[in-house]
Amino acid sequence: MSVIKRVVIEPVTRVEGHGKVTILLDEAGKVVQARLHVVEFRGFERFIQGRFFWEVPVLTQRLCGICPVSHHLAAAKAMDRIVGGENLTPTAEKIRRLMHYGQMYQSHALHFFHLASPDLLFGFDADPAIRNVIGVAAKYPELAVQAVMMRKYGQEVIKATAGKKIHGTGAIPGGVNKNLSLAERDVLLKDIDQQLAWARSAVKIAREYTTAHLKELLPFGSFESNHLSLVRADGAMDLYHGNLRAVDNQGTKIFDQIDYQKYVDFIAEDVRDWSYMKFPFIKTLGPETGWYRVGPLARLNTADFIDTPAAESARKEFRAVTGGKTNNVTMAYHWARMVELLHSIEKIQALLHDADLQGSDLVVKGERREEGVGVIEAPRGTLFHHYRVDKNDQVVMGNLIVSTTHNNEPMNRAVTKVAQDHLSGVEITEGLLNRIEVAIRAYDPCLSCATHALGQMALDVSVLDVEGKVLAEKSR
């Protein structure tokens, strides 16, 4: 491979965490390689070893300030298994679900309006001085206020169920530590109709943008892929609980209704020397063809239906664009995300009218176990938490596979596709480089969550003299 030019995008902007993209071009200006690198490392799987298991739902959510509820609940679900309390009381399960839908609502609103909308509203080539959230607020003030108020509402739901808007403590092994008072419920119900109206308008914005630009978006960072998510026993979308389903690029099931306690029999992780992020794949297919996508696009491809009326109607419109077939358009993530936002607020409305939220039976316990897996559909996709605990109640093993890690291979393929289609043989401009970031942002990556360790990390150290001669080498 003859490389004469290296282009670096650092940092990737309007995403959570720190990452960069490197693009290699040959002497003809043709892109020969493009990669997304995560340049930070988080060691939470090591930090928690030796800690008592009941601390883990609070500790692991410190991975992120954007999606802490997802880690809080996934860890709590794993610890439910440890204490034999996975069959939650109706109050505990519904409080957790309300917390989770609040998280989905605020996170999807944040990403679509604050991080992605500048590209959609102003265009990929717009002046970066206005292609940002401040520019959106200046030109579309009503939309900006709507975005802030939608996220605020989701955060208030989280506060009412978890105790705090960020890094709450509501979920504990076997249940929750508080219910929802009537006063808290009434405060949230006061604004529910406005939130529903705003959610419908958000779906409309995403749908109209996608359909109006469909010809240019169809090939933009797009490719056929497998898709993975949780689904309910009847095939419905379930963002809180379910079994694993994977489909191929035509929608044919690869596996279905797999108990996620057995995920290690179906999912493995590949390692590459240029990335801290791993590359998950379906074992039966292998690393070359077994990679898959997760998140809103995947969930709309795997689910048979959505059990809330407005979101189900929106799902049908979404699927109609591809004639009911699997949608592999990368930029369709935004439309799918808004369908889920609408579903989340419909679920919140229904839960707020459920008297079980005021119940007092909050915690259950059963047969003690030493291993547990918790899986939840986080805003960005399927999130795995897996732990082993010794007889002293201390964690001896933790393995996290987060949504962005599942999407590692797809994001790299999207980066490569956009780079090859738009950067080869042309003068590279800021707008063209922004297209790379647009493709990454479609996945709403959380890069600070995405890197993890399993086993021992290799380390090579070389000592060189001033002329570059190796004086000593050490490897671990």
GUTINU-765278 format. One record per residue (C-alpha): residue in one letter; x, y, z. Coordinates in pm, whole numbers. Example, Ala and Ser with C-alpha at 12.3 -4.5 7.8 and 13.67 -1.06 7.14 Angstrom:
<atom code="A" u="1230" v="-450" w="780"/>
<atom code="S" u="1367" v="-106" w="714"/>
# end
This chain:
<atom code="M" u="0" v="0" w="0"/>
<atom code="S" u="162" v="322" w="-121"/>
<atom code="V" u="56" v="607" w="105"/>
<atom code="I" u="170" v="964" w="50"/>
<atom code="K" u="-88" v="1158" w="250"/>
<atom code="R" u="-247" v="1116" w="590"/>
<atom code="V" u="-554" v="1318" w="692"/>
<atom code="V" u="-662" v="1325" w="1056"/>
<atom code="I" u="-991" v="1445" w="1203"/>
<atom code="E" u="-925" v="1507" w="1571"/>
<atom code="P" u="-1137" v="1532" w="1769"/>
<atom code="V" u="-1458" v="1398" w="1620"/>
<atom code="T" u="-1707" v="1664" w="1724"/>
<atom code="R" u="-2063" v="1657" w="1856"/>
<atom code="V" u="-2031" v="1307" w="2002"/>
<atom code="E" u="-1991" v="1193" w="2362"/>
<atom code="G" u="-1627" v="1110" w="2442"/>
<atom code="H" u="-1303" v="1150" w="2251"/>
<atom code="G" u="-1218" v="996" w="1915"/>
<atom code="K" u="-1036" v="1064" w="1592"/>
<atom code="V" u="-1041" v="948" w="1231"/>
<atom code="T" u="-735" v="876" w="1020"/>
<atom code="I" u="-760" v="866" w="641"/>
<atom code="L" u="-476" v="741" w="420"/>
<atom code="L" u="-454" v="842" w="53"/>
<atom code="D" u="-228" v="713" w="-224"/>
<atom code="E" u="-35" v="922" w="-475"/>
<atom code="A" u="-345" v="955" w="-694"/>
<atom code="G" u="-542" v="1096" w="-402"/>
<atom code="K" u="-751" v="779" w="-367"/>
<atom code="V" u="-858" v="676" w="-17"/>
<atom code="V" u="-691" v="346" w="68"/>
<atom code="Q" u="-782" v="329" w="437"/>
<atom code="A" u="-1008" v="511" w="683"/>
<atom code="R" u="-1044" v="426" w="1051"/>
<atom code="L" u="-1224" v="551" w="1358"/>
<atom code="H" u="-1001" v="547" w="1666"/>
<atom code="V" u="-1113" v="582" w="2025"/>
<atom code="V" u="-826" v="755" w="2201"/>
<atom code="E" u="-936" v="714" w="2562"/>
<atom code="F" u="-943" v="407" w="2782"/>
<atom code="R" u="-1186" v="338" w="3066"/>
<atom code="G" u="-1101" v="67" w="3317"/>
<atom code="F" u="-1430" v="19" w="3499"/>
<atom code="E" u="-1418" v="-358" w="3467"/>
<atom code="R" u="-1102" v="-342" w="3679"/>
<atom code="F" u="-1220" v="-67" w="3914"/>
<atom code="I" u="-1515" v="-272" w="4035"/>
<atom code="Q" u="-1318" v="-585" w="4120"/>
<atom code="G" u="-1314" v="-629" w="4495"/>
<atom code="R" u="-1612" v="-398" w="4546"/>
<atom code="F" u="-1932" v="-531" w="4702"/>
<atom code="F" u="-2190" v="-628" w="4441"/>
<atom code="W" u="-2457" v="-389" w="4566"/>
<atom code="E" u="-2224" v="-96" w="4489"/>
<atom code="V" u="-2192" v="-184" w="4121"/>
<atom code="P" u="-2516" v="-23" w="3987"/>
<atom code="V" u="-2400" v="309" w="4134"/>
<atom code="L" u="-2033" v="272" w="4038"/>
<atom code="T" u="-2061" v="163" w="3675"/>
<atom code="Q" u="-2295" v="448" w="3576"/>
<atom code="R" u="-2000" v="683" w="3630"/>
<atom code="L" u="-1885" v="563" w="3289"/>
<atom code="C" u="-2104" v="834" w="3139"/>
<atom code="G" u="-2300" v="1148" w="3216"/>
<atom code="I" u="-2524" v="1110" w="2909"/>
<atom code="C" u="-2651" v="753" w="2954"/>
<atom code="P" u="-2587" v="670" w="3323"/>
<atom code="V" u="-2937" v="526" w="3369"/>
<atom code="S" u="-2861" v="258" w="3111"/>
<atom code="H" u="-2556" v="135" w="3303"/>
<atom code="H" u="-2739" v="176" w="3634"/>
<atom code="L" u="-3024" v="-48" w="3520"/>
<atom code="A" u="-2814" v="-304" w="3329"/>
<atom code="A" u="-2593" v="-352" w="3637"/>
<atom code="A" u="-2899" v="-368" w="3862"/>
<atom code="K" u="-3053" v="-637" w="3639"/>
<atom code="A" u="-2733" v="-842" w="3666"/>
<atom code="M" u="-2736" v="-803" w="4045"/>
<atom code="D" u="-3102" v="-907" w="4053"/>
<atom code="R" u="-2973" v="-1245" w="3940"/>
<atom code="I" u="-2709" v="-1249" w="4213"/>
<atom code="V" u="-2969" v="-1204" w="4490"/>
<atom code="G" u="-3231" v="-1422" w="4318"/>
<atom code="G" u="-3456" v="-1121" w="4270"/>
<atom code="E" u="-3500" v="-1112" w="3893"/>
<atom code="N" u="-3878" v="-1155" w="3924"/>
<atom code="L" u="-3939" v="-799" w="4038"/>
<atom code="T" u="-4255" v="-675" w="4204"/>
<atom code="P" u="-4492" v="-485" w="3970"/>
<atom code="T" u="-4401" v="-158" w="4142"/>
<atom code="A" u="-4025" v="-216" w="4111"/>
<atom code="E" u="-4039" v="-315" w="3744"/>
<atom code="K" u="-4264" v="-24" w="3647"/>
<atom code="I" u="-4053" v="230" w="3838"/>
<atom code="R" u="-3745" v="101" w="3655"/>
<atom code="R" u="-3925" v="112" w="3322"/>
<atom code="L" u="-4038" v="469" w="3385"/>
<atom code="M" u="-3679" v="562" w="3471"/>
<atom code="H" u="-3557" v="394" w="3154"/>
<atom code="Y" u="-3811" v="558" w="2923"/>
<atom code="G" u="-3720" v="895" w="3077"/>
<atom code="Q" u="-3359" v="818" w="2987"/>
<atom code="M" u="-3447" v="719" w="2631"/>
<atom code="Y" u="-3656" v="1033" w="2586"/>
<atom code="Q" u="-3396" v="1281" w="2710"/>
<atom code="S" u="-3102" v="1112" w="2536"/>
<atom code="H" u="-3275" v="1086" w="2197"/>
<atom code="A" u="-3387" v="1449" w="2222"/>
<atom code="L" u="-3036" v="1561" w="2314"/>
<atom code="H" u="-2872" v="1382" w="2026"/>
<atom code="F" u="-3120" v="1469" w="1753"/>
<atom code="F" u="-3168" v="1836" w="1832"/>
<atom code="H" u="-2835" v="1939" w="1984"/>
<atom code="L" u="-2580" v="1713" w="1812"/>
<atom code="A" u="-2726" v="1601" w="1478"/>
<atom code="S" u="-2970" v="1876" w="1376"/>
<atom code="P" u="-2706" v="2135" w="1274"/>
<atom code="D" u="-2604" v="1907" w="986"/>
<atom code="L" u="-2964" v="1841" w="887"/>
<atom code="L" u="-3087" v="2201" w="915"/>
<atom code="F" u="-2790" v="2386" w="764"/>
<atom code="G" u="-2634" v="2122" w="538"/>
<atom code="F" u="-2310" v="1927" w="558"/>
<atom code="D" u="-2112" v="2207" w="390"/>
<atom code="A" u="-2244" v="2495" w="598"/>
<atom code="D" u="-2007" v="2732" w="774"/>
<atom code="P" u="-1901" v="2556" w="1098"/>
<atom code="A" u="-1946" v="2889" w="1276"/>
<atom code="I" u="-2322" v="2843" w="1241"/>
<atom code="R" u="-2335" v="2464" w="1203"/>
<atom code="N" u="-2376" v="2406" w="1576"/>
<atom code="V" u="-2637" v="2424" w="1851"/>
<atom code="I" u="-2586" v="2801" w="1891"/>
<atom code="G" u="-2661" v="2845" w="1524"/>
<atom code="V" u="-2977" v="2636" w="1563"/>
<atom code="A" u="-3090" v="2852" w="1856"/>
<atom code="A" u="-3030" v="3168" w="1655"/>
<atom code="K" u="-3217" v="3062" w="1340"/>
<atom code="Y" u="-3474" v="2825" w="1489"/>
<atom code="P" u="-3541" v="2958" w="1841"/>
<atom code="E" u="-3872" v="2776" w="1889"/>
<atom code="L" u="-3712" v="2444" w="1793"/>
<atom code="A" u="-3422" v="2509" w="2029"/>
<atom code="V" u="-3658" v="2579" w="2320"/>
<atom code="Q" u="-3855" v="2264" w="2236"/>
<atom code="A" u="-3534" v="2059" w="2243"/>
<atom code="V" u="-3431" v="2195" w="2581"/>
<atom code="M" u="-3775" v="2138" w="2732"/>
<atom code="M" u="-3797" v="1783" w="2597"/>
<atom code="R" u="-3464" v="1691" w="2750"/>
<atom code="K" u="-3558" v="1865" w="3074"/>
<atom code="Y" u="-3876" v="1659" w="3095"/>
<atom code="G" u="-3687" v="1332" w="3054"/>
<atom code="Q" u="-3444" v="1441" w="3324"/>
<atom code="E" u="-3734" v="1517" w="3559"/>
<atom code="V" u="-3867" v="1165" w="3506"/>
<atom code="I" u="-3525" v="1029" w="3596"/>
<atom code="K" u="-3503" v="1247" w="3906"/>
<atom code="A" u="-3846" v="1132" w="4026"/>
<atom code="T" u="-3753" v="764" w="3991"/>
<atom code="A" u="-3377" v="755" w="4058"/>
<atom code="G" u="-3346" v="1039" w="4312"/>
<atom code="K" u="-3117" v="1251" w="4093"/>
<atom code="K" u="-3109" v="1357" w="3730"/>
<atom code="I" u="-2757" v="1221" w="3685"/>
<atom code="H" u="-2603" v="925" w="3869"/>
<atom code="G" u="-2911" v="837" w="4073"/>
<atom code="T" u="-2953" v="548" w="4314"/>
<atom code="G" u="-3309" v="429" w="4249"/>
<atom code="A" u="-3239" v="73" w="4130"/>
<atom code="I" u="-3096" v="-173" w="4383"/>
<atom code="P" u="-3043" v="-552" w="4363"/>
<atom code="G" u="-3388" v="-709" w="4359"/>
<atom code="G" u="-3586" v="-391" w="4308"/>
<atom code="V" u="-3593" v="-17" w="4377"/>
<atom code="N" u="-3558" v="203" w="4684"/>
<atom code="K" u="-3851" v="437" w="4621"/>
<atom code="N" u="-4188" v="451" w="4452"/>
<atom code="L" u="-4348" v="746" w="4274"/>
<atom code="S" u="-4561" v="967" w="4494"/>
<atom code="L" u="-4890" v="1111" w="4369"/>
<atom code="A" u="-4741" v="1459" w="4388"/>
<atom code="E" u="-4445" v="1355" w="4170"/>
<atom code="R" u="-4683" v="1185" w="3927"/>
<atom code="D" u="-4905" v="1492" w="3897"/>
<atom code="V" u="-4609" v="1718" w="3820"/>
<atom code="L" u="-4505" v="1489" w="3534"/>
<atom code="L" u="-4861" v="1449" w="3402"/>
<atom code="K" u="-4904" v="1826" w="3380"/>
<atom code="D" u="-4675" v="1849" w="3075"/>
<atom code="I" u="-4742" v="1512" w="2912"/>
<atom code="D" u="-4970" v="1639" w="2632"/>
<atom code="Q" u="-4715" v="1900" w="2523"/>
<atom code="Q" u="-4439" v="1638" w="2525"/>
<atom code="L" u="-4648" v="1404" w="2310"/>
<atom code="A" u="-4710" v="1684" w="2060"/>
<atom code="W" u="-4341" v="1770" w="2047"/>
<atom code="A" u="-4248" v="1403" w="2001"/>
<atom code="R" u="-4485" v="1372" w="1706"/>
<atom code="S" u="-4335" v="1684" w="1552"/>
<atom code="A" u="-3985" v="1543" w="1598"/>
<atom code="V" u="-4084" v="1229" w="1406"/>
<atom code="K" u="-4226" v="1451" w="1134"/>
<atom code="I" u="-3900" v="1649" w="1107"/>
<atom code="A" u="-3690" v="1333" w="1081"/>
<atom code="R" u="-3929" v="1163" w="837"/>
<atom code="E" u="-3957" v="1462" w="606"/>
<atom code="Y" u="-3581" v="1520" w="604"/>
<atom code="T" u="-3509" v="1155" w="522"/>
<atom code="T" u="-3770" v="1119" w="249"/>
<atom code="A" u="-3683" v="1455" w="92"/>
<atom code="H" u="-3314" v="1363" w="71"/>
<atom code="L" u="-3357" v="988" w="21"/>
<atom code="K" u="-3172" v="970" w="-310"/>
<atom code="E" u="-2853" v="1115" w="-163"/>
<atom code="L" u="-2891" v="942" w="174"/>
<atom code="L" u="-2942" v="589" w="38"/>
<atom code="P" u="-2571" v="541" w="-46"/>
<atom code="F" u="-2433" v="775" w="224"/>
<atom code="G" u="-2224" v="554" w="452"/>
<atom code="S" u="-2473" v="273" w="394"/>
<atom code="F" u="-2418" v="-100" w="353"/>
<atom code="E" u="-2600" v="-424" w="416"/>
<atom code="S" u="-2556" v="-564" w="766"/>
<atom code="N" u="-2690" v="-790" w="1037"/>
<atom code="H" u="-2892" v="-635" w="1321"/>
<atom code="L" u="-2927" v="-728" w="1690"/>
<atom code="S" u="-3159" v="-629" w="1974"/>
<atom code="L" u="-3381" v="-749" w="2253"/>
<atom code="V" u="-3741" v="-827" w="2162"/>
<atom code="R" u="-4036" v="-930" w="2373"/>
<atom code="A" u="-4162" v="-1291" w="2364"/>
<atom code="D" u="-4428" v="-1188" w="2109"/>
<atom code="G" u="-4172" v="-1007" w="1893"/>
<atom code="A" u="-4258" v="-656" w="2009"/>
<atom code="M" u="-3998" v="-389" w="2073"/>
<atom code="D" u="-3907" v="-385" w="2443"/>
<atom code="L" u="-3642" v="-138" w="2549"/>
<atom code="Y" u="-3621" v="-264" w="2909"/>
<atom code="H" u="-3631" v="-643" w="2887"/>
<atom code="G" u="-3662" v="-936" w="2647"/>
<atom code="N" u="-3464" v="-1200" w="2463"/>
<atom code="L" u="-3199" v="-1159" w="2198"/>
<atom code="R" u="-3289" v="-1163" w="1829"/>
<atom code="A" u="-3047" v="-1121" w="1539"/>
<atom code="V" u="-3149" v="-1083" w="1174"/>
<atom code="D" u="-2943" v="-1067" w="856"/>
<atom code="N" u="-2947" v="-796" w="592"/>
<atom code="Q" u="-3267" v="-939" w="443"/>
<atom code="G" u="-3447" v="-971" w="776"/>
<atom code="T" u="-3403" v="-1348" w="806"/>
<atom code="K" u="-3355" v="-1454" w="1167"/>
<atom code="I" u="-3004" v="-1570" w="1256"/>
<atom code="F" u="-3115" v="-1657" w="1608"/>
<atom code="D" u="-3424" v="-1567" w="1806"/>
<atom code="Q" u="-3556" v="-1556" w="2164"/>
<atom code="I" u="-3216" v="-1633" w="2314"/>
<atom code="D" u="-3195" v="-1590" w="2691"/>
<atom code="Y" u="-2930" v="-1321" w="2735"/>
<atom code="Q" u="-2785" v="-1509" w="3033"/>
<atom code="K" u="-2635" v="-1730" w="2760"/>
<atom code="Y" u="-2502" v="-1447" w="2540"/>
<atom code="V" u="-2145" v="-1584" w="2553"/>
<atom code="D" u="-2261" v="-1885" w="2351"/>
<atom code="F" u="-2368" v="-1656" w="2067"/>
<atom code="I" u="-2156" v="-1337" w="2081"/>
<atom code="A" u="-1777" v="-1307" w="2082"/>
<atom code="E" u="-1537" v="-1012" w="2056"/>
<atom code="D" u="-1257" v="-968" w="1807"/>
<atom code="V" u="-946" v="-760" w="1884"/>
<atom code="R" u="-744" v="-544" w="1644"/>
<atom code="D" u="-412" v="-382" w="1717"/>
<atom code="W" u="-515" v="-31" w="1610"/>
<atom code="S" u="-815" v="21" w="1839"/>
<atom code="Y" u="-895" v="11" w="2210"/>
<atom code="M" u="-1251" v="-83" w="2109"/>
<atom code="K" u="-1329" v="-446" w="2045"/>
<atom code="F" u="-1527" v="-582" w="1751"/>
<atom code="P" u="-1821" v="-806" w="1854"/>
<atom code="F" u="-1955" v="-1069" w="1616"/>
<atom code="I" u="-2203" v="-1356" w="1599"/>
<atom code="K" u="-2009" v="-1675" w="1667"/>
<atom code="T" u="-2179" v="-1891" w="1405"/>
<atom code="L" u="-2088" v="-1641" w="1132"/>
<atom code="G" u="-1738" v="-1549" w="1246"/>
<atom code="P" u="-1569" v="-1207" w="1264"/>
<atom code="E" u="-1562" v="-1147" w="889"/>
<atom code="T" u="-1938" v="-1160" w="831"/>
<atom code="G" u="-2085" v="-1189" w="1182"/>
<atom code="W" u="-2064" v="-822" w="1280"/>
<atom code="Y" u="-2393" v="-640" w="1326"/>
<atom code="R" u="-2558" v="-310" w="1408"/>
<atom code="V" u="-2747" v="-218" w="1725"/>
<atom code="G" u="-2953" v="84" w="1828"/>
<atom code="P" u="-3266" v="250" w="1688"/>
<atom code="L" u="-3217" v="134" w="1328"/>
<atom code="A" u="-3150" v="-223" w="1438"/>
<atom code="R" u="-3444" v="-226" w="1678"/>
<atom code="L" u="-3688" v="-118" w="1406"/>
<atom code="N" u="-3545" v="-392" w="1184"/>
<atom code="T" u="-3568" v="-669" w="1444"/>
<atom code="A" u="-3902" v="-591" w="1612"/>
<atom code="D" u="-4225" v="-723" w="1465"/>
<atom code="F" u="-4424" v="-432" w="1604"/>
<atom code="I" u="-4432" v="-153" w="1866"/>
<atom code="D" u="-4700" v="-175" w="2133"/>
<atom code="T" u="-4787" v="196" w="2147"/>
<atom code="P" u="-5020" v="327" w="1874"/>
<atom code="A" u="-4850" v="644" w="1753"/>
<atom code="A" u="-4503" v="487" w="1744"/>
<atom code="E" u="-4639" v="176" w="1568"/>
<atom code="S" u="-4795" v="396" w="1301"/>
<atom code="A" u="-4460" v="576" w="1265"/>
<atom code="R" u="-4279" v="239" w="1245"/>
<atom code="K" u="-4501" v="130" w="958"/>
<atom code="E" u="-4422" v="452" w="769"/>
<atom code="F" u="-4053" v="392" w="835"/>
<atom code="R" u="-4065" v="34" w="705"/>
<atom code="A" u="-4271" v="137" w="400"/>
<atom code="V" u="-3976" v="334" w="262"/>
<atom code="T" u="-3791" v="5" w="200"/>
<atom code="G" u="-4105" v="-187" w="107"/>
<atom code="G" u="-4114" v="-364" w="442"/>
<atom code="K" u="-3762" v="-500" w="393"/>
<atom code="T" u="-3468" v="-447" w="625"/>
<atom code="N" u="-3355" v="-84" w="625"/>
<atom code="N" u="-2974" v="-61" w="593"/>
<atom code="V" u="-2957" v="317" w="535"/>
<atom code="T" u="-2717" v="461" w="792"/>
<atom code="M" u="-2878" v="806" w="800"/>
<atom code="A" u="-3215" v="643" w="874"/>
<atom code="Y" u="-3090" v="605" w="1231"/>
<atom code="H" u="-3219" v="958" w="1298"/>
<atom code="W" u="-3573" v="878" w="1184"/>
<atom code="A" u="-3571" v="550" w="1380"/>
<atom code="R" u="-3445" v="739" w="1687"/>
<atom code="M" u="-3741" v="975" w="1676"/>
<atom code="V" u="-3985" v="684" w="1642"/>
<atom code="E" u="-3836" v="550" w="1966"/>
<atom code="L" u="-3860" v="893" w="2126"/>
<atom code="L" u="-4233" v="893" w="2049"/>
<atom code="H" u="-4267" v="537" w="2183"/>
<atom code="S" u="-4089" v="640" w="2503"/>
<atom code="I" u="-4321" v="930" w="2581"/>
<atom code="E" u="-4625" v="710" w="2506"/>
<atom code="K" u="-4489" v="457" w="2756"/>
<atom code="I" u="-4428" v="731" w="3011"/>
<atom code="Q" u="-4786" v="851" w="2974"/>
<atom code="A" u="-4925" v="500" w="3026"/>
<atom code="L" u="-4703" v="431" w="3326"/>
<atom code="L" u="-4793" v="757" w="3496"/>
<atom code="H" u="-5155" v="642" w="3500"/>
<atom code="D" u="-5061" v="305" w="3656"/>
<atom code="A" u="-5146" v="279" w="4027"/>
<atom code="D" u="-4868" v="23" w="4078"/>
<atom code="L" u="-4620" v="312" w="4079"/>
<atom code="Q" u="-4749" v="407" w="4425"/>
<atom code="G" u="-4706" v="53" w="4562"/>
<atom code="S" u="-4495" v="-18" w="4869"/>
<atom code="D" u="-4364" v="-367" w="4782"/>
<atom code="L" u="-4028" v="-269" w="4635"/>
<atom code="V" u="-3770" v="-548" w="4681"/>
<atom code="V" u="-3756" v="-925" w="4641"/>
<atom code="K" u="-3483" v="-1180" w="4710"/>
<atom code="G" u="-3444" v="-1550" w="4635"/>
<atom code="E" u="-3173" v="-1806" w="4571"/>
<atom code="R" u="-2826" v="-1655" w="4591"/>
<atom code="R" u="-2611" v="-1692" w="4279"/>
<atom code="E" u="-2250" v="-1609" w="4200"/>
<atom code="E" u="-2299" v="-1497" w="3837"/>
<atom code="G" u="-2544" v="-1272" w="3660"/>
<atom code="V" u="-2597" v="-1095" w="3326"/>
<atom code="G" u="-2804" v="-782" w="3281"/>
<atom code="V" u="-2901" v="-659" w="2933"/>
<atom code="I" u="-3100" v="-352" w="2841"/>
<atom code="E" u="-3166" v="-153" w="2524"/>
<atom code="A" u="-2976" v="169" w="2592"/>
<atom code="P" u="-3043" v="473" w="2368"/>
<atom code="R" u="-2746" v="375" w="2152"/>
<atom code="G" u="-2824" v="2" w="2143"/>
<atom code="T" u="-2796" v="-326" w="2329"/>
<atom code="L" u="-2594" v="-303" w="2651"/>
<atom code="F" u="-2445" v="-608" w="2826"/>
<atom code="H" u="-2331" v="-618" w="3191"/>
<atom code="H" u="-2187" v="-950" w="3312"/>
<atom code="Y" u="-2051" v="-1012" w="3663"/>
<atom code="R" u="-1922" v="-1287" w="3891"/>
<atom code="V" u="-1935" v="-1244" w="4268"/>
<atom code="D" u="-1757" v="-1453" w="4533"/>
<atom code="K" u="-1894" v="-1585" w="4863"/>
<atom code="N" u="-1774" v="-1267" w="5034"/>
<atom code="D" u="-2010" v="-1062" w="4814"/>
<atom code="Q" u="-1717" v="-908" w="4625"/>
<atom code="V" u="-1701" v="-875" w="4247"/>
<atom code="V" u="-1432" v="-1097" w="4095"/>
<atom code="M" u="-1515" v="-1043" w="3725"/>
<atom code="G" u="-1691" v="-779" w="3522"/>
<atom code="N" u="-1744" v="-766" w="3146"/>
<atom code="L" u="-1928" v="-483" w="2973"/>
<atom code="I" u="-2014" v="-478" w="2603"/>
<atom code="V" u="-2169" v="-140" w="2538"/>
<atom code="S" u="-2379" v="-24" w="2245"/>
<atom code="T" u="-2102" v="170" w="2072"/>
<atom code="T" u="-1872" v="-132" w="2090"/>
<atom code="H" u="-2131" v="-342" w="1907"/>
<atom code="N" u="-2141" v="-67" w="1642"/>
<atom code="N" u="-1762" v="-46" w="1609"/>
<atom code="E" u="-1734" v="-237" w="1282"/>
<atom code="P" u="-2039" v="-63" w="1127"/>
<atom code="M" u="-1905" v="281" w="1221"/>
<atom code="N" u="-1568" v="199" w="1064"/>
<atom code="R" u="-1741" v="76" w="751"/>
<atom code="A" u="-1948" v="393" w="736"/>
<atom code="V" u="-1633" v="604" w="772"/>
<atom code="T" u="-1461" v="408" w="495"/>
<atom code="K" u="-1762" v="425" w="263"/>
<atom code="V" u="-1804" v="802" w="299"/>
<atom code="A" u="-1430" v="864" w="266"/>
<atom code="Q" u="-1403" v="657" w="-51"/>
<atom code="D" u="-1717" v="807" w="-205"/>
<atom code="H" u="-1646" v="1173" w="-125"/>
<atom code="L" u="-1275" v="1224" w="-60"/>
<atom code="S" u="-1100" v="1024" w="-332"/>
<atom code="G" u="-934" v="1234" w="-602"/>
<atom code="V" u="-1071" v="1571" w="-492"/>
<atom code="E" u="-951" v="1871" w="-298"/>
<atom code="I" u="-1037" v="1793" w="64"/>
<atom code="T" u="-1243" v="2064" w="230"/>
<atom code="E" u="-1386" v="2105" w="579"/>
<atom code="G" u="-1732" v="2023" w="448"/>
<atom code="L" u="-1609" v="1697" w="297"/>
<atom code="L" u="-1441" v="1600" w="623"/>
<atom code="N" u="-1761" v="1687" w="808"/>
<atom code="R" u="-1934" v="1418" w="603"/>
<atom code="I" u="-1718" v="1162" w="783"/>
<atom code="E" u="-1838" v="1300" w="1116"/>
<atom code="V" u="-2199" v="1307" w="996"/>
<atom code="A" u="-2180" v="933" w="932"/>
<atom code="I" u="-2036" v="872" w="1279"/>
<atom code="R" u="-2294" v="1094" w="1447"/>
<atom code="A" u="-2575" v="892" w="1290"/>
<atom code="Y" u="-2486" v="616" w="1538"/>
<atom code="D" u="-2492" v="857" w="1834"/>
<atom code="P" u="-2173" v="696" w="1969"/>
<atom code="C" u="-2074" v="718" w="2334"/>
<atom code="L" u="-1700" v="679" w="2296"/>
<atom code="S" u="-1620" v="712" w="2666"/>
<atom code="C" u="-1834" v="403" w="2734"/>
<atom code="A" u="-1696" v="197" w="2452"/>
<atom code="T" u="-1349" v="75" w="2552"/>
<atom code="H" u="-1296" v="-201" w="2800"/>
<atom code="A" u="-1054" v="-471" w="2912"/>
<atom code="L" u="-1107" v="-844" w="2932"/>
<atom code="G" u="-805" v="-1052" w="3021"/>
<atom code="Q" u="-460" v="-894" w="3041"/>
<atom code="M" u="-367" v="-601" w="2823"/>
<atom code="A" u="-45" v="-645" w="2629"/>
<atom code="L" u="232" v="-390" w="2681"/>
<atom code="D" u="551" v="-344" w="2474"/>
<atom code="V" u="820" v="-97" w="2587"/>
<atom code="S" u="1134" v="-10" w="2390"/>
<atom code="V" u="1422" v="213" w="2502"/>
<atom code="L" u="1602" v="391" w="2217"/>
<atom code="D" u="1922" v="594" w="2208"/>
<atom code="V" u="1952" v="930" w="2031"/>
<atom code="E" u="2018" v="757" w="1698"/>
<atom code="G" u="1714" v="534" w="1729"/>
<atom code="K" u="1902" v="218" w="1819"/>
<atom code="V" u="1712" v="-18" w="2049"/>
<atom code="L" u="1889" v="-44" w="2384"/>
<atom code="A" u="1634" v="-256" w="2569"/>
<atom code="E" u="1292" v="-410" w="2517"/>
<atom code="K" u="1033" v="-540" w="2760"/>
<atom code="S" u="701" v="-708" w="2688"/>
<atom code="R" u="408" v="-819" w="2902"/>
# end
